[in-house]
Structures are given as C-alpha cells and as structure tokens.
Amino acid sequence: MSQLIPIKEFAERRRRLMEHMAPDSITIVPAAPERTRNRDVLHPFRQDSDFQYLTGFGEPDAVLVLIPGREHGESVLFCKERNPEKERWDGFLVGPDGAIEQYGFDDAFPIADIDDILPGMIEGRSRLYYPLGKDHAFDAQVMDWVKVIRSKVRSGAQPPGEFVALEHMLHDLRLYKSVNEIKVMEKAGEISAEAHCRAMKRARKGGFEYNLEAELIHTFMDHGARSTAYPSIVGSGANGCILHYIENSAPLKDGDLVLIDAGCELECYASDITRTFPVSGKFSPEQRALYEVVLAAQYAAIEAVHPDNHWNKPHEAALKVLVQGLIELGLLTGTVEQAIEEEAYKPFFMHRTGHWLGMDVHDVGDYKIGDAWRQLEPGMVLTVEPGLYIAPDNTTVDEKWRGIGIRIEDDVVVTREGCRVLSRAVPKAVDDIEALMAS
C-alpha cells in the first residue's frame, strides 16, 4: 500500500475518470502480469502505471472495473483470494474483503470468478473503455467476454456498440500532478541527488563504471527506493557520447569525464537526473568550456519553464545558447539563426531538451494539442536536459574536443509563479562539483 499518497486520493482519481466517461459506459483496467526472467524465476513485479494510478493496489492478477451509476458500487476490483498456504510461500495477499476495507473499493470479487461475473457487468453498456491494443492476451479476454454477451442477443442481451482506447482520457489526468504526487517526486529527487553526490565522491582512477552504479543503487535502497526508474547510465570518456549507454563496465581514467544519468523510483514515481563530472576531480580547459555552455543552456531552459510558455519554449531557449556556445568555441560557423535553421548543431546535440516525468520516466501526456505546442500549466512535471556530445571519430573538429560527452538534467515542476527544481540538491556548477569531489 502507498505510504505517501492517501487511499482517498486514488478513489478521487477514479471519480474524476468516471466524470469523463460517456453515459452508460464501463471502464476495464488490468493489472500488470508477472513476467518470467528465466526458467522458474520471475522479474521483480512492478505494477502497471495506469492501474497503479487508479488503485494503489500492488498485486498482479487483478482487474479494475468502473461502472458509473451501478447500484451496488461503481468501483469494483477483481483480485486473488486469500490463501494461507500460498501466502506462507509467496507473501501476504489482500483478498476481496481487504480490497474493500483497506483500499476503498465499493465492491470486490475473486479474480477466478471474473469470467462468470464481468460479462453481466458489461452487458447493456453502450461504450467500453480499456487499454485497446496494449496487451494481445487481454484484448482476447475482453473479446471473449463480449462474445458471451453476443451469444445471448436473441434473449435481449445488448453488447457494447463502441470500444474506446482508455489512454487519451486517463493520461490527460495523469499529466497534472497533485500536491501529494509532487511530494513523492520531490522525495525521489532528494534520494537521487544524494546518490549522485556519493557517486561523485567515489569516482577515482582505477575504479570502474559499475562501482559508481553500485553506489547509486545502494543509496536508492538505503532510503527505501527499491528500484531504479530506468537502467542507470554511467558512461566515462567516449562512452558519455552514447546516449543510452548501459554496459557500465569500462575502467575510470584520469582525464575523462563521467556522465551519470540515473534516478530512483519511489512508490512508482520516477526521478531522472544527469550530472557530468571529471574522474580526477578537475575539469580540463576544454571540458570546462563545453560544460559551461551546457550549464548556461540548462539555466536558460529552466527559466523558460512557466505557465506563460508552451512546451517547446525551454527547448528553444536551450538550443540558442548551445548553438551560440558552439560558434564561440569554433565548433560551428555562421550565425545562430543559420545554424538552427540548417540543423548544423545536430552532430553535437541530437535530442530534445526534456520530456514529461511521473509514474513513467518518459511519462504520458500529449506534447501538442492539434498542431500547437501544449501550454505549460501548474502541476506538470518535466525534465530539462540539454547536452553536447563530441563523437570520438568526429574529424570535423579539433582533436582536443573529441570524446567529450556532457549532459545536465534536472526534474522541474511547473508552478503558478514559474517553476521549482525537484532535484536541486545535487551540485552542477563547476566549482561546486570540484569542491564536492575534493571533500
């Protein structure tokens, strides 16, 4: 059960979703299945984000059903029954009674009975919402329930006439974080910030990338975050130029930078932080020059995160600073406007400046409404992560720049006044990084 988000908030989310549903409709949301890692060993279970958002219920083999106007309760959960013998091996189960008492559902049934009960709940509903196309096995199960109803049409049964993908309606709700959600994400940012600081302190010649990864995971777990939000990136030297490098096996060498992109997951909410620092504890002149450009670009982008701007404004602000810096360092020629129009910067900066952040590290929510960039609004959380990557085989630039990869990333929540950085506890100014590493 979630410790930081009260159960009544999950009930309120279900209520808000039902307000968006068409009359005489039903919503069905499955939990994530358990997945085999190898032979009889399972991957650690992680709940489906949509199901978690609406229930806070952490077990597999469960299905949420929302039926506005149902006389015996609008919010229904199908889940595993209590089984003392099984629980002795695999741990405590909540059971249908516990689902009502502890999680606030109006009604609950054993998952083993779903094929007998759910078709009757679907029957007579004009529209059925569910995660259409997300899981082929669940698609087939939904169609089986509908077939049961269709087999009784001559007796007056009415199957749904419309099947609608749930995601657009639900994901727009998920995009706006509540006060409690932001508290969880801020706590995740604090834990991840401490992990980055500890990794900086541990970096030294003769170590390995995985030593720093171990420091990250230790700190996450030491503070109750039992999982990373995504595979940690620990790229030293030229590995920092590989955007999604996860081998994390190379030795750390004096003269190299280390790029760490890592964040913990706390109660199914992600953090996502990137810092770049020198193994030796001191930036070289070239490393410092490029780093200062990226840092200035990040500051410019964060300044552009406020409700008066649309989604793309922070990216535009960062891009101008990056291109200006590349021109001043002699890595690009011409004017800033020309370089942006011709995308001459692409060999050095090939990704966007951020993404939505929440229960998924690349969280749900549209970036455009129609053809227009979405307006930033209070409660939205995004990353701000400009970077520069000079490939080791880029012969168009002087050799002194090659193999330098730099990214600086923070988690930012939009507020009424502007924004607040949730990952502010980890240093990013050159002098502050060098001072931390010297300590």
C-alpha positions in Angstrom: 0.0 0.0 0.0 1.2 3.5 -0.8 2.6 5.3 2.3 2.9 8.8 0.9 -0.3 9.1 -1.1 -3.5 8.6 0.9 -6.0 6.0 -0.2 -8.8 8.6 -0.6 -6.7 10.2 -3.4 -6.9 7.0 -5.5 -10.7 7.0 -5.0 -10.8 10.6 -6.1 -8.9 9.7 -9.3 -11.4 7.0 -10.1 -14.2 9.5 -9.5 -12.6 12.1 -11.9 -12.1 9.5 -14.6 -15.8 8.4 -14.3 -16.8 12.0 -14.7 -15.1 12.0 -18.2 -16.8 8.7 -19.2 -19.8 8.7 -21.6 -23.2 7.8 -20.1 -23.9 4.0 -19.8 -20.3 3.1 -20.2 -17.8 0.9 -18.4 -14.0 1.0 -18.0 -11.8 -2.1 -17.5 -8.2 -1.7 -16.5 -5.9 -4.8 -15.9 -3.0 -5.0 -13.5 0.4 -5.9 -14.9 1.1 -9.6 -15.2 4.1 -11.3 -13.6 6.8 -12.0 -16.1 9.3 -14.8 -16.3 13.0 -13.8 -16.1 14.4 -17.3 -16.7 13.0 -20.8 -16.1 11.1 -20.5 -12.8 12.5 -17.1 -11.7 10.3 -14.1 -12.1 11.3 -10.5 -12.7 10.6 -8.2 -9.7 7.0 -7.2 -10.0 6.2 -3.7 -11.0 2.5 -2.6 -11.2 1.1 -1.2 -14.5 1.2 2.6 -14.2 -2.4 3.2 -15.2 -3.7 0.6 -12.8 -1.4 1.9 -10.0 -2.6 5.4 -10.6 -6.3 4.4 -10.2 -5.9 1.9 -7.4 -2.7 2.0 -5.4 -3.1 -1.8 -5.4 0.3 -3.6 -5.8 -0.7 -7.2 -6.7 -0.7 -8.9 -10.1 -3.8 -10.9 -11.4 -6.2 -8.1 -10.7 -8.7 -6.1 -12.8 -10.3 -2.8 -12.0 -13.8 -2.1 -13.3 -15.5 1.3 -13.2 -19.3 1.4 -13.8 -20.8 4.9 -13.2 -24.3 4.6 -11.7 -24.0 0.9 -10.7 -26.4 0.4 -7.7 -24.1 -1.9 -5.8 -21.0 0.2 -6.2 -19.3 2.0 -9.1 -15.7 1.0 -8.3 -15.1 -2.8 -8.5 -11.9 -4.9 -8.1 -11.3 -8.5 -9.1 -8.2 -9.9 -7.3 -6.7 -13.0 -5.8 -8.4 -14.6 -2.8 -6.6 -15.1 0.5 -4.8 -18.4 0.6 -2.8 -19.1 3.9 -0.9 -22.0 2.3 0.2 -19.9 -0.7 0.9 -16.9 1.4 3.3 -18.9 3.5 5.4 -19.3 0.4 4.9 -16.1 -1.5 3.7 -13.5 0.9 0.5 -11.7 2.1 -2.5 -11.3 -0.2 -5.1 -8.6 0.3 -8.1 -10.5 -0.9 -11.5 -9.1 -1.9 -12.6 -8.2 1.6 -9.3 -6.4 2.2 -9.6 -4.6 -1.1 -12.9 -3.0 0.2 -11.6 -2.4 3.7 -8.1 -1.2 3.0 -8.3 0.2 -0.5 -11.7 1.8 -0.5 -13.3 -0.1 -3.4 -17.1 -0.3 -3.4 -17.2 -4.0 -4.3 -14.7 -6.8 -4.9 -14.7 -10.4 -6.2 -12.2 -13.2 -6.6 -10.3 -13.0 -9.9 -11.2 -16.7 -10.5 -14.8 -15.6 -10.9 -14.3 -12.8 -13.5 -15.4 -14.8 -16.5 -18.7 -15.5 -14.8 -19.4 -12.1 -13.4 -17.8 -9.4 -15.7 -19.9 -10.2 -18.9 -23.0 -9.4 -16.9 -21.5 -6.0 -15.9 -20.6 -5.2 -19.5 -24.0 -6.2 -20.8 -26.2 -3.2 -21.6 -23.3 -0.7 -21.6 -23.1 1.3 -24.8 -19.4 2.1 -24.6 -16.4 0.1 -23.3 -13.1 1.8 -22.4 -10.0 -0.3 -21.9 -6.3 -0.2 -22.9 -7.0 -1.2 -26.5 -4.1 -2.9 -28.2 -1.7 -2.7 -25.2 -1.8 -6.4 -24.4 -2.9 -9.0 -27.0 -3.9 -11.5 -24.3 -6.1 -9.0 -22.5 -7.6 -7.9 -25.9 -8.6 -11.5 -26.5 -10.0 -11.8 -23.0 -12.2 -8.7 -23.5 -13.5 -10.1 -26.8 -14.3 -13.4 -25.1 -16.5 -11.5 -22.5 -18.2 -9.7 -25.4 -18.8 -12.9 -27.2 -20.6 -14.3 -24.2 -23.0 -11.3 -24.4 -23.4 -11.6 -28.2 -24.4 -15.3 -27.8 -27.4 -14.1 -25.8 -28.6 -11.3 -28.1 -31.7 -13.3 -29.1 -32.6 -13.3 -25.4 -32.3 -9.5 -25.3 -28.7 -9.1 -24.2 -27.0 -5.9 -25.5 -23.2 -5.9 -26.1 -21.3 -2.6 -26.2 -21.6 -0.8 -29.6 -18.3 1.1 -29.1 -14.9 0.2 -27.9 -12.6 3.1 -27.0 -8.9 3.3 -26.1 -8.7 4.5 -22.5 -5.3 6.1 -22.7 -6.1 9.6 -24.0 -8.7 10.3 -21.4 -6.7 8.8 -18.5 -3.3 10.1 -19.5 -4.5 13.7 -19.6 -5.5 13.3 -15.9 -2.1 11.8 -15.1 -0.3 14.7 -16.7 -1.4 17.1 -13.8 0.3 16.0 -10.6 -1.4 16.5 -7.2 0.3 18.0 -4.2 0.9 14.5 -2.8 2.4 13.3 -6.1 4.8 16.2 -6.2 5.8 15.4 -2.6 6.7 11.9 -3.6 8.6 13.1 -6.7 10.5 15.7 -4.6 11.5 13.0 -2.2 12.6 10.8 -5.1 14.6 13.7 -6.4 16.3 14.2 -3.0 17.2 10.5 -2.8 18.6 10.5 -6.3 20.5 13.7 -5.7 22.3 12.2 -2.7 23.1 9.1 -4.8 24.7 11.3 -7.5 26.7 13.2 -4.8 28.0 9.9 -3.4 28.9 8.7 -6.9 30.9 11.8 -7.5 32.8 11.3 -4.3 33.6 7.7 -5.1 34.9 8.3 -8.6 38.7 7.7 -8.9 41.2 6.4 -11.3 41.4 2.6 -11.3 37.7 2.2 -10.5 35.0 1.0 -12.8 31.8 2.5 -14.1 29.9 -0.3 -12.2 31.4 0.9 -8.9 29.6 4.1 -9.4 26.4 2.3 -10.4 26.6 0.3 -7.2 26.9 3.5 -5.2 23.7 4.7 -6.8 21.7 1.6 -6.2 23.0 1.3 -2.6 21.8 4.9 -1.9 18.4 4.4 -3.5 17.7 1.3 -1.5 19.2 2.7 1.7 16.4 5.4 1.6 13.5 3.0 0.7 13.5 3.4 -3.1 13.6 -0.3 -4.0 14.2 0.2 -7.7 15.8 2.4 -10.3 13.4 4.3 -12.5 15.3 3.0 -15.6 18.7 1.3 -16.2 21.4 3.6 -14.9 23.7 5.2 -17.5 27.3 5.5 -16.2 29.4 6.5 -19.2 33.1 7.5 -18.8 35.2 9.0 -21.5 33.8 8.4 -25.0 31.0 6.3 -23.5 29.4 9.5 -22.4 28.7 10.3 -26.1 26.4 7.2 -26.3 23.0 8.5 -25.3 21.6 5.2 -23.8 24.9 3.6 -22.8 24.1 0.9 -20.0 27.0 -1.5 -20.2 28.7 0.4 -17.3 31.8 -1.9 -17.4 34.7 0.3 -18.5 37.5 1.5 -16.2 37.6 5.1 -15.0 40.6 7.0 -16.3 42.2 10.3 -15.3 41.4 13.0 -17.8 38.0 11.5 -18.6 34.6 12.8 -17.7 31.8 10.6 -16.3 28.2 11.1 -17.4 25.7 9.6 -15.0 22.0 9.6 -15.9 20.2 7.8 -13.1 17.2 8.1 -10.8 15.3 6.1 -8.3 11.7 5.1 -8.4 9.7 5.8 -5.2 6.2 4.4 -4.8 6.0 4.0 -8.6 7.1 7.7 -9.3 10.3 8.3 -11.2 13.2 10.7 -10.8 15.6 11.4 -13.6 18.9 13.3 -13.0 22.0 13.6 -15.1 25.3 15.0 -14.0 28.7 15.1 -15.7 32.0 15.3 -13.7 35.7 14.6 -14.1 37.3 11.4 -12.7 40.2 13.4 -11.5 38.0 15.9 -9.7 39.2 18.7 -12.0 37.8 19.8 -15.4 40.3 20.3 -18.2 40.0 23.7 -20.1 38.1 22.0 -23.0 35.8 20.1 -20.7 35.1 23.2 -18.6 34.4 25.3 -21.7 31.9 22.8 -23.1 30.4 22.2 -19.7 29.7 25.9 -19.1 27.9 26.1 -22.4 25.6 23.2 -21.5 25.0 24.6 -18.0 24.1 28.0 -19.4 21.7 26.3 -21.8 20.1 24.5 -18.9 19.6 27.6 -16.9 18.0 29.3 -19.9 15.7 26.4 -20.4 14.6 26.2 -16.7 14.0 30.0 -16.8 11.6 29.4 -19.7 9.5 26.8 -17.7 6.5 28.8 -16.5 2.7 28.9 -17.3 3.1 31.8 -19.9 5.1 29.5 -22.2 4.3 26.4 -24.3 6.1 23.1 -24.1 8.8 23.9 -26.8 9.9 27.2 -25.3 12.5 25.6 -22.9 14.0 23.6 -25.8 14.2 26.8 -28.0 15.9 28.7 -25.2 18.5 25.9 -24.6 19.1 25.5 -28.3 20.0 29.1 -28.9 22.5 29.1 -26.0 24.1 25.8 -27.2 24.5 27.0 -30.8 25.9 30.3 -29.7 28.4 28.5 -27.5 29.4 26.1 -30.3 30.0 29.0 -32.6 32.1 30.9 -30.0 34.2 27.8 -29.4 34.8 27.3 -33.2 32.9 24.1 -33.4 30.2 25.7 -35.7 30.4 28.6 -38.1 27.9 31.2 -39.3 25.1 32.8 -37.4 23.0 31.3 -34.6 19.9 31.6 -36.9 21.6 29.9 -39.8 22.9 27.0 -37.7 19.4 26.4 -36.2 17.6 26.6 -39.5 20.1 24.3 -41.2 20.3 22.0 -38.1 24.1 22.2 -38.2 24.1 21.5 -34.5 22.6 18.0 -34.9 26.0 16.2 -34.8 26.6 17.7 -31.3 23.0 17.9 -29.9 20.6 15.3 -31.4 17.8 15.0 -28.8 15.1 17.2 -27.3 15.7 19.2 -24.1 13.2 17.3 -22.0 10.1 15.0 -21.5 7.2 14.6 -19.2 8.0 12.9 -15.9 5.8 11.0 -13.5 4.9 7.3 -12.9 6.8 6.6 -16.1 10.2 8.1 -16.7 9.0 9.2 -20.2 5.6 9.9 -18.8 2.2 10.1 -20.5 0.6 13.2 -21.9 0.4 14.9 -25.3 3.1 17.4 -26.2 0.8 19.1 -28.8 -2.9 19.9 -28.9 -3.8 19.8 -32.5 -0.9 21.4 -34.3 0.1 23.7 -31.4 2.6 23.0 -28.7 0.8 22.4 -25.4 0.8 25.3 -22.9 2.7 24.6 -19.7 0.4 24.5 -16.6 0.9 24.2 -12.8 1.3 20.6 -11.8 3.0 19.4 -14.9 6.5 17.9 -14.3 9.2 17.7 -16.9 12.9 17.1 -17.3 15.3 19.8 -18.6 18.3 18.1 -20.1 20.4 19.8 -22.7 23.7 18.2 -23.7 26.7 18.3 -26.1 28.4 15.2 -27.5 31.6 15.4 -29.5 32.0 11.9 -31.0 35.5 10.4 -30.7 35.5 9.9 -34.5 34.3 13.4 -35.5 37.2 14.6 -37.7 35.5 17.9 -38.4 36.6 19.3 -35.1 40.0 19.7 -33.4 41.2 16.5 -31.6 41.1 18.2 -28.2 37.3 18.2 -28.3 36.7 14.6 -29.3 35.2 12.1 -27.0 33.7 14.7 -24.6 30.0 14.0 -23.7 28.1 16.3 -21.4 24.5 16.3 -20.2 23.0 18.1 -17.3 19.4 17.2 -16.3 17.0 18.2 -13.6 13.4 17.5 -12.7 11.2 20.6 -12.8 7.6 21.1 -11.7 5.5 24.0 -13.2 4.1 26.3 -10.5 1.7 29.2 -10.6 4.7 31.6 -10.3 7.1 29.8 -12.6 8.7 26.5 -11.7 10.6 24.6 -8.9 13.5 22.3 -9.4 12.9 19.0 -7.6 16.5 17.7 -8.0 18.2 20.9 -6.8 20.2 19.1 -4.0 22.9 17.8 -6.3 25.5 20.4 -7.4 26.1 21.3 -11.1 28.3 24.4 -11.1 31.9 23.6 -12.0 33.3 25.0 -8.8 30.7 23.2 -6.7 31.4 19.9 -8.3 35.1 20.2 -7.9 34.7 21.2 -4.2 32.4 18.2 -3.6 34.8 15.8 -5.1 37.7 17.3 -3.2 35.8 16.7 0.1 
